[in-house]
Amino acid sequence: MSSSNPLIVISGATATGKSELAIALAHKVNAEIVNADSMQVYQGMDIGTAKLSLHERENIPHHLLDVVPVTRDVTVAWYQERARAKVDEILAQGKGVIVVGGTGLYIKALLDDLNFPDTDPIVRKRITDEAELLGNDEMHARLAVLDPAAALAIPSENIRRVIRALEVIEITGQPFTTTLPRKDSTRYPQAIQIGLSMNRDDLGERIDARVEKMWQAGFVDEVEDLINQGLLEGKTAQAAIGYAQIISMKHGQMSADEAREDTKRATRQYVRRQETWFSRDERITWLSALSSTPMRLESALSTINNYH
């Protein structure tokens, strides 16, 4: 791999500063950025996903960002196909690629040879009917028994993906995804993986501050606008953390304060799942998210230069 066009993956939990590091690093290594956040692919889901504004992107091209309407349900297979095509395209142009995001299953699907079978309408309908009868938590608990790694990657709120994972398990007789990829199953062996970590207390404070800032920035208005654009027609987008809570508030199921506090709680739960997921991948070099952006950039460049 030439150091002039590296493939770098920046992962880690929510609110650890991944996007800021990616921008700084992209300037240094002449790279474009490919999004690996499952909710930032949706158009208009900006405040609640902490999506960088055009100004904050500092003229660095970003891909797989704002590419589908909230009425559409995006699959992991859809992301895998498009992300790989975009990565290959950018690398072929002699530029570097920085994949950045906290959706572990998306990153795994991009890097590793995960194959997704076609759907079976009969199996899908039966599992869907069971989900309507038993509820999200029961179905997610079933997934946790059959495939703990998939349960870590898929929140119980995203029942569509839980159902899909259970369907794949039944069709193939295999886990939806493996706990750790085999070295010989890696699509991009040259990839340099960097993770940002932070102790849980500091991260919890960051999450609380971020959620408060989202509300102040007009998060509720954003959700109202998206509802008018058909947010409730798509199962995936409306299940996103924060969006689901505000929808419940709009339906009178919780107060504004309860929605905000439940968003903080759900985000902290999601962070724990992210930490567990990423900690299983020994290919990741971990950097402190508490250090300044210049220090993180220096550490990241050192990691890249020391590769091999």
PEPE-V341055 format. One record per pair of residues at least 12 apart in sequence whose ideal C-beta (glycine too) atoms are under 7 Angstrom apart, sorted by the first residue. I is the first residue (numbers start at 0). J is the second residue. If there is no record, write none. Layout:
I/J ; I/J
This chain:
0/189 ; 3/29 ; 4/90 ; 4/93 ; 4/94 ; 4/95 ; 5/28 ; 5/95 ; 5/191 ; 5/303 ; 6/86 ; 6/90 ; 6/96 ; 6/187 ; 6/189 ; 6/190 ; 6/191 ; 7/24 ; 7/95 ; 7/97 ; 7/191 ; 7/193 ; 7/303 ; 8/98 ; 8/106 ; 8/190 ; 8/192 ; 8/193 ; 9/21 ; 9/97 ; 9/99 ; 9/193 ; 10/100 ; 10/101 ; 10/106 ; 10/192 ; 10/194 ; 10/277 ; 10/283 ; 11/101 ; 11/194 ; 11/195 ; 11/196 ; 11/277 ; 11/288 ; 12/101 ; 12/202 ; 12/270 ; 12/273 ; 12/274 ; 13/101 ; 13/206 ; 13/266 ; 13/269 ; 13/270 ; 13/273 ; 14/202 ; 14/205 ; 14/206 ; 14/209 ; 15/195 ; 15/197 ; 15/288 ; 16/195 ; 16/288 ; 17/99 ; 17/101 ; 17/195 ; 18/51 ; 18/99 ; 19/292 ; 20/195 ; 20/292 ; 20/295 ; 20/296 ; 20/299 ; 21/97 ; 21/99 ; 22/56 ; 22/57 ; 22/59 ; 23/292 ; 23/296 ; 24/97 ; 24/296 ; 24/299 ; 25/59 ; 25/97 ; 27/296 ; 27/300 ; 28/95 ; 29/94 ; 29/95 ; 30/94 ; 30/95 ; 30/96 ; 30/97 ; 31/59 ; 31/60 ; 31/62 ; 31/89 ; 31/94 ; 31/96 ; 32/59 ; 32/60 ; 32/61 ; 32/62 ; 32/97 ; 32/99 ; 33/62 ; 33/63 ; 33/82 ; 33/85 ; 33/86 ; 33/96 ; 33/98 ; 34/61 ; 34/62 ; 34/63 ; 34/64 ; 34/99 ; 34/100 ; 35/98 ; 35/99 ; 35/100 ; 35/102 ; 35/105 ; 35/106 ; 35/109 ; 36/48 ; 36/100 ; 36/101 ; 36/102 ; 37/102 ; 37/105 ; 38/239 ; 39/64 ; 40/63 ; 40/64 ; 40/66 ; 40/67 ; 40/73 ; 41/67 ; 41/69 ; 41/236 ; 42/65 ; 42/67 ; 42/68 ; 42/69 ; 43/69 ; 43/224 ; 43/225 ; 43/228 ; 44/69 ; 44/225 ; 44/236 ; 44/239 ; 45/221 ; 46/213 ; 46/216 ; 46/217 ; 46/218 ; 46/221 ; 47/213 ; 47/218 ; 47/221 ; 47/239 ; 47/241 ; 47/242 ; 49/209 ; 62/85 ; 63/81 ; 63/82 ; 63/85 ; 69/225 ; 69/228 ; 69/229 ; 69/230 ; 69/233 ; 69/236 ; 70/229 ; 70/232 ; 70/233 ; 71/233 ; 72/159 ; 72/233 ; 72/234 ; 72/235 ; 73/235 ; 75/104 ; 75/105 ; 75/108 ; 75/115 ; 76/115 ; 78/105 ; 78/108 ; 79/108 ; 79/109 ; 79/113 ; 82/109 ; 83/109 ; 83/186 ; 101/273 ; 103/152 ; 103/273 ; 103/276 ; 103/277 ; 104/152 ; 104/176 ; 107/176 ; 107/180 ; 110/185 ; 110/186 ; 110/187 ; 110/190 ; 111/180 ; 111/184 ; 111/185 ; 111/186 ; 112/184 ; 112/186 ; 113/176 ; 116/167 ; 116/170 ; 116/171 ; 118/166 ; 119/166 ; 119/170 ; 122/166 ; 122/169 ; 122/170 ; 123/162 ; 123/166 ; 126/162 ; 126/165 ; 126/166 ; 127/162 ; 130/158 ; 130/162 ; 135/155 ; 135/156 ; 135/158 ; 136/155 ; 138/158 ; 138/161 ; 138/162 ; 138/165 ; 139/155 ; 139/161 ; 141/165 ; 142/161 ; 142/164 ; 142/165 ; 145/168 ; 146/164 ; 146/168 ; 146/174 ; 146/175 ; 146/176 ; 148/174 ; 148/176 ; 148/177 ; 148/178 ; 149/164 ; 149/174 ; 149/175 ; 149/176 ; 151/272 ; 151/275 ; 151/276 ; 152/276 ; 154/269 ; 156/238 ; 156/243 ; 157/235 ; 157/238 ; 159/234 ; 159/235 ; 178/279 ; 179/279 ; 179/280 ; 191/302 ; 191/303 ; 191/306 ; 192/282 ; 192/283 ; 192/284 ; 193/283 ; 193/284 ; 193/286 ; 193/299 ; 193/302 ; 194/277 ; 194/283 ; 194/284 ; 194/285 ; 195/286 ; 195/288 ; 196/285 ; 196/287 ; 196/288 ; 197/288 ; 197/289 ; 201/289 ; 202/270 ; 203/267 ; 206/263 ; 206/266 ; 206/267 ; 206/270 ; 207/263 ; 210/259 ; 210/262 ; 210/263 ; 210/266 ; 213/241 ; 214/259 ; 218/241 ; 218/245 ; 219/245 ; 222/242 ; 222/245 ; 222/246 ; 240/262 ; 240/265 ; 240/266 ; 240/269 ; 241/262 ; 244/258 ; 244/261 ; 244/262 ; 245/258 ; 284/302 ; 286/298 ; 286/299
